[in-house]
Amino acid sequence: MSSKKQSTTDQAISSQPRCGVIMPISEIDGCSAAHWADVLGIIRESLEDCKFNVELVSSGDESGVIHARIVKNLFNDDVVICDVSGRNPNVMFELGLRLAFDKPTVVIKDDKTAYNFDTSPIEHVPYPRDLRYSAIQDFKKQLSQKVKATFEAGQADAEYSCFLKHFVDYRTAKSLPTEEVSAMEFILKELAGIRTEVSSLKTQITASNWTSIPNNPLSSSGGLLGATAGGPTKRSAPKTLVELSGMMPGSTLSSLASAYSNSGSGPFGMSSGNAHSI
């Protein structure tokens, strides 16, 4: 296909209403990934005459964080089909988000999955798990009619509600909130987060290395922890060799240095050469 024809096709697709699909995509409840791929194919075939652009809510042209794309599509898609078959936790969570946005949604399930208490008030369009041909043809017709009617209802009524307003008068936002920051502010914020993570990791590693020292005088009975018959009382670990030398006998310090003479560095970042010079 030429680039001009491809461009025309892309424009036609982008102008079509988008129907997002929430469904399992990997093995669950005895159904393989191939089974769910077949179900997605059936959903697409059902909506061919409706001129919908049918895509998984996780799909998108842009690269980026998939979770952000899912939330964006759950909010923006003109209508969403959710297959709750197998009660996949991710599917149920994403359905909950869509219902919280209170936008046009059609729920489907196979005949082996029981109704969920929280979503049972919503009409479900059933289909056979074994995907029998004759039954699937009926399902495709029902799904096509249901999606088209739900989409049109949402377009015709600005106050359309698929779920929430049947219980209480909620009003959902017209668009997802955004916060604009400069590139420098964004970089500084990310660097601050990295610094916090590195500092936390460094603290954990330091604590782990200190407690794993062979014959550690800080953890032995009568050592620097001040162990007594009533139990140890914690003291802060020495941070310098001067502090350390003042807190233990010279023979103990020499033994500690000797234990690390063949390692790249001692417990306080001192080199093996420095350890020998104690």
N, C-alpha and C positions, 0 to 999 in steps of 0.2 A: 504494500500500500504506500502511495506517495505521501510525502510529508504534508502536502496540502489537504489530501483526503483524510489523513490521520487527524490533522488539526480540526477539520470540520466535524469528524466523528467525536472528538474530545469535547468540542463546544456543545454538541447535541446532548452528550451524556451529562455534562455539567449543568445544562439547563433543565434536565429532568428532575422531578422531585426525588429526593434520596430516601430510600427505605433501609434503615439500619437493621442488622440481624444480631441478636444475642443468642448464642447457642453453645453447646459443648463442641470442642474441636479435637479433643483427645479421648482416649479410651476411658469409659466410665460406665458403671452399671451393666457390664457385660457387652457393651457396644464399642466397636473399634473406631479408630479415627476415620477409616474408610466409610463406615456407616454414616457418620455425621456429615462427611463430604457429600454423600448421596442425598441426605436430607436437605443440605444447602442447595444442591442442584434442583431438587424438587421445588423448593421455595422460589428459586429464580424462575423456573418454568411457569410457576403459578402466576407470576406477575409480569410475564412477557407482554401481554396485551394491555397492561396498565401503564406501560412506559415508565416504570420506576427504575432508578439506578440502585440496584440491590447490592449492598456490601456489608460485610461484618463491621460492627462498630469499632473494631480494632484496626480496620483498614484505613489507609490514607496515602495520598501521594507524597506528602512531605516526610522527611526523616525527623525523628525526635523521640521523646519519651512516650512509650506506648500508652501508659496510664493517662497521661494528659490528653492524648488523642481520643481515648475511649470516652472520657468524661465530656470532652468537647462534642463528639458525635452524639452521645446520649442526649445532650442538651439541644443540639442544632438539627438533628435529622427530622425530616418532615413526618415520618411515621416509623415506628420500630416494631419488629416482630421478635418476640422472645420465646424460645423453645425451652421450657422448663423440664423437659424429659431427663430423668436421671437425677434431678435436683442438684445439679452441679453448683457448688458454693459460689464460684465466680459469677455464674449466670444469675443466681438469685440476688447477689449483691448488686449487679449492674441493673437488674430489673427494678430493685428497690430505688436506685438512683433515678431511673427514668420515671417511675411512678411519683417520686418526690418532685420532679420537674413538672409532673402532671400534664404530659403531652401525649398525643395520640399513640396508643400502644395496643398491639394485638398479641395475645398469649396463645401459644400452641403447646401441645404435649402428646406423647404417644400413649397408647392404651395400656401400657404396663406401669406407668408412673401414677402414683396416687396424688390426689389434690393436696396442695399445701394450704394449711389453715388461713394464713394471712392473705393469700392471693386468690383463694377460692371464690370470693364474691365476683371476681372478674371472669367473664365468659372465656372459656378455653375452646379453641378449635382442635378437636382430636384427630389423630391419624394412627394407623397401625404400625407398631414397631417393626413388623416383618416386611413393611413396605409393599404389601400385596398390590398388584397393578390396578385392579378394579377399584379397590378402596382408596388408593392414592389418587385416582382420577377424580373421585368425589371430593376428596380433601382439597385438591388443587382448586376446584371450583369454589368451594366454601371459603378458602383462604383468600382467593382473588376478590370475591365479593366483600369479605369482611375488611380487608386492607383498604380497598377503594372507598368503602363507606366511611371508615374511620378517618381516613385522610381528608375526605371531603367535609366531614363534620368539623374537623379541626380547622380547616380553611375557612369555613363559612361562619364560625362562631369564635370570636376573639376570647370569649370566656369559657371555651370548651374545657371540660375536665374529664379525664379518663378514670380518675380514682379519688383524689383527695377531697374534692368539693362535694362528694356524695356523703361525706362525714362531717366536714367543717369547712367554713369559708376561708380557704387559703388563697393567697395570691403569689404566684411564682414570678421571679425576675424575668424581664424581657431579654436580658442578655447576661452572660457570665461576667462577673466583675473583673476588671483588669487594673493593674498598677504599672505605670510607666516609670522607669528609672533609667538613668544614663548608663552607658556602657561601663564607665569607671565605677559607679556606685554598685553595679551588679558584680563586677570583678572583685571589688573590695569586700563585698558581702560574702561571696563564695570563698575568698581567701581566709576570711575570719572563721568561717565554718571549718575549713581544712585545718587551720591552726588549732582550733578546739579539739578536733578529732585526733590530731597528731599528739597534742599534749596529753590527752587521755590515754592514748596508746603507749606513750613513753612512760607514764606513771605506772601502768599495768606491767610493762616489761621490767622496769626497775624493781618493782616490788617482787615480781616473780624471780628475778635473778638473785636478789638479796636473800630470799627465804630458801633458795636452792643451793646456797654455798655449803660445801662439805664441812661438817663440824662447826657450823655457824655459831659463833659465840653469842649471837643475839637470840638464838632459840634454845641453846643448851641450858640445862639446869644450873642455876646460879650464874648465868651469863648476863649479858647486858640488858636483857629484858627484866632483870631483877626478879627472877623466879624465886618464889618462896613456897612454903608449905601451903599457903593459901591460894597459890596460883600465880602466874606471871603478871607483872604490871608493865604495860607497854611504855617504851621510851622511843623517841624519834630516832631513826637511823642516822648515824654520823654521816655528814656530807663531805668531810675533808679528812685527809690522813692525819692531820694534827689532832682533830677531834677523836679519831679512832685510836691513835696512839695513847691518848690520855684516858681512854676508857677500858683498856685491856692490858694485861701483862705483855711485855715485849716478846716473850716466847710464843704467846698465842698469836700475836700479830705476825711474827715470822712464819709460823705454820700456815696462816691464812695466805700470806704472800706466796709461799712455796707452792701451795695448792694450785695457784693460778700462774705459775712460772712458765708453763708450756702453752697457755692460752693466749689468744690475741690481745686480750685486755682483761683487767681485773674487775672487781665488782663495782668500782667507782670510776671506770673509764681509764684507769692507769695502765700503761703499757707493761709488758712482761719485764722490760728492762727496769722500769721504775719499781716494780715489785721486788726485784732482787736487791735494789739499793736500799731497802728499808732496814 
